Amino acid sequence: MIDKAAQHNDQTLLAAALKHFAAAVQLQPRAADFRNDYAMALGAAGQNDDSLAQLEAGFQADLNHLGVSFNLTNAYAHRQRWAEALAVARHALSLAQAEGNTEMIDRINDQLRALNEILNSDSSPTPSQPDRPAVKSSRP
């Protein structure tokens, strides 16, 4: 739903997604999947601070949620919070390795290479567009 709304710049569909995910988070505040989905919808709506808050809450609710960890890494990197991004990326890599998720291992290794280049350089770069979100949840 979020991808479709973003692709077509459909504000009505995006508003419906936001309402849906907000209700889901309110019903189950410890469900990291719901927080991750809500964060992606908020980000698509340009509500980046709220998106970050949802990712951080999702990470605290479930430290073993790979999608939340991956997306939180991107959110921190986009805000030039390099040390936090690096720590969460390392955590995400350990989760992906434990799951044997080779696609995510490759994507997280890319994140780690980029973060290490930034941390080892003398200049502070401007944030780039965050990587595409992690694998979507299994819910329709």
Residue frames as qw, qx, qy, qz and C-alpha x, y, z in Angstrom:
[[0.000, 0.886, 0.463, 0.000, 0.00, 0.00, 0.00],
 [0.305, -0.804, 0.096, 0.502, 2.79, 2.42, 0.91],
 [0.414, -0.172, 0.591, 0.670, 4.79, 1.70, -2.24],
 [0.236, 0.580, 0.685, 0.373, 1.72, 2.16, -4.42],
 [0.103, -0.934, -0.300, 0.166, 0.83, 5.46, -2.74],
 [0.365, -0.672, 0.281, 0.581, 4.38, 6.77, -3.06],
 [0.431, 0.073, 0.672, 0.598, 4.72, 5.67, -6.70],
 [0.112, 0.622, 0.620, 0.464, 1.54, 7.40, -7.75],
 [0.072, 0.118, -0.244, 0.960, 1.81, 10.31, -5.30],
 [0.448, -0.501, -0.608, -0.423, -1.62, 9.24, -4.06],
 [0.058, -0.340, 0.484, -0.804, -2.19, 11.31, -0.95],
 [0.754, -0.243, -0.017, -0.610, -5.58, 9.69, -0.28],
 [0.915, 0.017, -0.402, 0.034, -4.04, 6.21, -0.25],
 [0.436, 0.304, -0.542, 0.651, -1.12, 7.43, 1.85],
 [0.360, -0.377, 0.292, -0.802, -3.51, 9.03, 4.36],
 [0.897, -0.176, -0.161, -0.371, -5.41, 5.73, 4.58],
 [0.786, 0.160, -0.503, 0.322, -2.13, 3.86, 5.17],
 [0.117, 0.387, -0.481, 0.778, -1.13, 6.29, 7.92],
 [0.627, -0.325, 0.142, -0.694, -4.48, 5.89, 9.64],
 [0.936, -0.020, -0.322, -0.141, -4.32, 2.10, 9.32],
 [0.674, 0.205, -0.521, 0.482, -0.79, 1.80, 10.72],
 [0.120, -0.429, 0.389, -0.806, -1.43, 4.34, 13.51],
 [0.797, -0.283, 0.020, -0.534, -4.39, 2.23, 14.65],
 [0.909, 0.074, -0.399, 0.099, -2.32, -0.96, 14.47],
 [0.398, 0.339, -0.525, 0.671, 0.45, 0.58, 16.59],
 [0.396, -0.407, 0.276, -0.776, -2.08, 1.83, 19.11],
 [0.911, -0.177, -0.117, -0.355, -3.60, -1.65, 19.41],
 [0.953, -0.136, -0.035, 0.267, -0.26, -3.44, 19.62],
 [0.002, 0.971, -0.239, 0.007, 2.44, -0.95, 20.63],
 [0.517, -0.558, 0.627, 0.170, 5.10, -3.66, 21.04],
 [0.822, 0.362, 0.423, 0.121, 4.62, -5.06, 17.52],
 [0.323, -0.515, 0.392, 0.690, 7.79, -4.11, 15.64],
 [0.332, 0.312, 0.729, 0.511, 6.25, -5.03, 12.27],
 [0.048, 0.863, 0.500, 0.052, 3.52, -2.46, 12.77],
 [0.271, -0.841, 0.061, 0.465, 5.98, 0.19, 13.88],
 [0.419, -0.206, 0.584, 0.664, 8.22, -0.53, 10.89],
 [0.241, 0.543, 0.690, 0.413, 5.28, -0.26, 8.46],
 [0.099, -0.928, -0.331, 0.141, 4.07, 2.92, 10.15],
 [0.385, -0.644, 0.256, 0.609, 7.57, 4.40, 9.96],
 [0.373, 0.083, 0.651, 0.655, 7.74, 3.70, 6.22],
 [0.092, 0.762, 0.591, 0.249, 4.35, 5.37, 5.69],
 [0.256, -0.896, -0.125, 0.341, 5.39, 8.37, 7.77],
 [0.431, -0.395, 0.433, 0.686, 8.61, 8.66, 5.79],
 [0.294, 0.383, 0.682, 0.549, 6.70, 8.53, 2.51],
 [0.064, -0.885, -0.449, -0.104, 4.53, 11.35, 3.85],
 [0.326, 0.646, -0.177, 0.667, 7.64, 13.41, 4.67],
 [0.579, -0.743, 0.082, -0.326, 7.17, 13.07, 8.44],
 [0.660, 0.401, -0.570, 0.281, 10.76, 12.03, 9.03],
 [0.111, -0.436, 0.629, -0.635, 11.01, 12.82, 12.74],
 [0.783, -0.120, 0.282, -0.541, 7.90, 10.76, 13.47],
 [0.885, 0.304, -0.342, -0.085, 9.24, 8.00, 11.22],
 [0.362, 0.460, -0.679, 0.443, 12.48, 7.90, 13.21],
 [0.431, -0.327, 0.527, -0.655, 10.55, 7.78, 16.49],
 [0.920, 0.046, 0.036, -0.387, 8.58, 4.75, 15.24],
 [0.767, 0.388, -0.491, 0.144, 11.76, 2.97, 14.15],
 [0.082, 0.453, -0.676, 0.576, 13.42, 3.61, 17.50],
 [0.661, -0.194, 0.399, -0.606, 10.33, 2.34, 19.34],
 [0.934, 0.211, -0.177, -0.229, 10.22, -0.71, 17.08],
 [0.533, 0.470, -0.628, 0.318, 13.90, -1.40, 17.72],
 [0.213, -0.365, 0.647, -0.634, 13.34, -1.21, 21.48],
 [0.815, -0.035, 0.190, -0.546, 10.27, -3.45, 21.20],
 [0.970, 0.108, 0.214, 0.036, 12.08, -6.16, 19.22],
 [0.202, -0.759, 0.518, 0.340, 15.85, -6.10, 18.93],
 [0.495, -0.085, 0.816, 0.287, 15.66, -9.12, 16.61],
 [0.550, 0.718, 0.394, -0.164, 13.58, -7.43, 13.89],
 [0.600, -0.023, 0.399, 0.693, 15.86, -7.22, 10.86],
 [0.234, 0.695, 0.446, 0.514, 13.71, -4.78, 8.89],
 [0.301, -0.943, -0.142, -0.002, 13.54, -2.30, 11.75],
 [0.639, -0.533, 0.233, 0.503, 17.31, -2.54, 12.30],
 [0.528, 0.240, 0.460, 0.672, 18.05, -2.01, 8.62],
 [0.075, 0.805, 0.384, 0.446, 15.67, 0.93, 8.28],
 [0.457, -0.870, -0.069, 0.170, 16.88, 2.49, 11.54],
 [0.647, -0.231, 0.293, 0.665, 20.45, 2.34, 10.20],
 [0.326, 0.496, 0.439, 0.674, 19.31, 4.30, 7.14],
 [0.208, -0.906, -0.312, -0.198, 17.42, 6.82, 9.26],
 [0.578, -0.707, 0.068, 0.401, 20.45, 7.46, 11.48],
 [0.578, -0.012, 0.386, 0.718, 22.77, 7.74, 8.49],
 [0.180, 0.710, 0.447, 0.513, 20.43, 10.17, 6.77],
 [0.323, -0.932, -0.122, -0.113, 20.66, 12.37, 9.88],
 [0.438, 0.642, -0.475, 0.412, 24.46, 11.99, 10.00],
 [0.659, -0.574, 0.377, -0.307, 24.28, 10.13, 13.29],
 [0.578, 0.502, -0.639, -0.080, 27.16, 7.98, 12.12],
 [0.026, -0.322, 0.876, -0.359, 28.11, 6.16, 15.32],
 [0.616, 0.110, 0.548, -0.555, 24.51, 5.10, 15.96],
 [0.767, 0.464, -0.202, -0.394, 24.09, 4.05, 12.33],
 [0.388, 0.487, -0.781, 0.053, 27.25, 1.95, 12.51],
 [0.256, -0.178, 0.834, -0.456, 26.21, 0.24, 15.75],
 [0.719, 0.261, 0.375, -0.524, 22.74, -0.62, 14.45],
 [0.671, 0.537, -0.421, -0.291, 24.15, -1.78, 11.09],
 [0.155, 0.395, -0.889, 0.173, 26.49, -4.18, 12.88],
 [0.468, 0.042, 0.714, -0.519, 23.56, -5.48, 14.87],
 [0.743, 0.439, 0.037, -0.504, 21.49, -5.87, 11.70],
 [0.475, 0.521, -0.694, -0.148, 24.32, -7.78, 10.04],
 [0.107, -0.208, 0.925, -0.300, 24.42, -10.28, 12.90],
 [0.626, 0.258, 0.492, -0.547, 20.65, -10.77, 12.57],
 [0.689, 0.547, -0.251, -0.404, 20.87, -11.27, 8.81],
 [0.272, 0.455, -0.848, 0.018, 23.73, -13.76, 9.22],
 [0.336, -0.051, 0.838, -0.428, 21.77, -15.69, 11.85],
 [0.689, 0.420, 0.323, -0.495, 18.81, -15.86, 9.46],
 [0.552, -0.002, 0.689, 0.470, 21.02, -16.75, 6.49],
 [0.389, 0.838, 0.346, -0.164, 19.43, -13.87, 4.56],
 [0.640, -0.022, 0.308, 0.704, 22.04, -13.32, 1.86],
 [0.204, 0.732, 0.347, 0.550, 20.22, -10.41, 0.19],
 [0.356, -0.921, -0.083, -0.134, 20.12, -8.47, 3.43],
 [0.751, -0.420, 0.158, 0.485, 23.71, -9.46, 4.29],
 [0.528, 0.313, 0.317, 0.723, 24.81, -7.87, 0.99],
 [0.032, -0.832, -0.272, -0.482, 22.73, -4.74, 1.57],
 [0.571, -0.818, -0.024, 0.071, 23.96, -4.31, 5.14],
 [0.739, -0.187, 0.206, 0.614, 27.57, -4.86, 4.09],
 [0.327, 0.589, 0.283, 0.683, 27.04, -2.04, 1.58],
 [0.331, -0.899, -0.153, -0.244, 25.75, 0.14, 4.43],
 [0.741, -0.586, 0.077, 0.319, 28.74, -0.75, 6.57],
 [0.650, 0.162, 0.234, 0.705, 31.24, 0.02, 3.78],
 [0.102, 0.750, 0.236, 0.610, 29.63, 3.42, 3.19],
 [0.519, -0.845, -0.083, -0.100, 29.54, 4.22, 6.92],
 [0.786, -0.370, 0.124, 0.481, 33.17, 3.19, 7.40],
 [0.498, 0.412, 0.231, 0.727, 34.22, 5.36, 4.45],
 [0.153, -0.856, -0.173, -0.462, 32.41, 8.32, 6.00],
 [0.677, -0.733, 0.003, 0.062, 33.88, 7.73, 9.44],
 [0.774, -0.207, 0.211, 0.561, 37.39, 7.36, 8.02],
 [0.403, 0.615, 0.236, 0.635, 37.22, 10.50, 5.87],
 [0.298, -0.128, -0.285, 0.902, 38.14, 13.99, 6.99],
 [0.252, -0.094, -0.140, -0.953, 35.02, 15.70, 5.67],
 [0.346, 0.279, 0.765, -0.466, 31.44, 15.28, 6.76],
 [0.009, 0.163, 0.716, 0.679, 29.32, 14.45, 3.70],
 [0.514, -0.005, 0.076, -0.854, 25.76, 15.47, 3.14],
 [0.561, 0.058, 0.789, -0.245, 23.24, 12.70, 3.68],
 [0.184, 0.087, -0.745, -0.635, 22.24, 10.76, 0.61],
 [0.737, -0.137, -0.192, -0.633, 18.86, 9.26, -0.07],
 [0.552, -0.317, 0.726, -0.260, 18.32, 6.31, 2.25],
 [0.059, 0.116, -0.942, -0.309, 18.42, 2.85, 0.76],
 [0.592, -0.241, -0.468, -0.610, 15.13, 1.24, -0.14],
 [0.634, -0.437, 0.386, -0.508, 13.30, -0.14, 2.88],
 [0.179, -0.257, 0.949, -0.046, 13.96, -3.65, 4.04],
 [0.196, -0.193, -0.908, -0.317, 11.83, -6.59, 3.06],
 [0.479, -0.321, -0.065, -0.815, 8.18, -5.76, 3.60],
 [0.448, -0.126, 0.746, -0.477, 6.14, -7.52, 6.21],
 [0.063, 0.104, 0.956, 0.267, 4.11, -10.55, 5.22],
 [0.266, 0.581, 0.611, -0.467, 0.82, -8.78, 5.74],
 [0.391, 0.556, 0.542, 0.494, -1.02, -7.57, 2.61]]
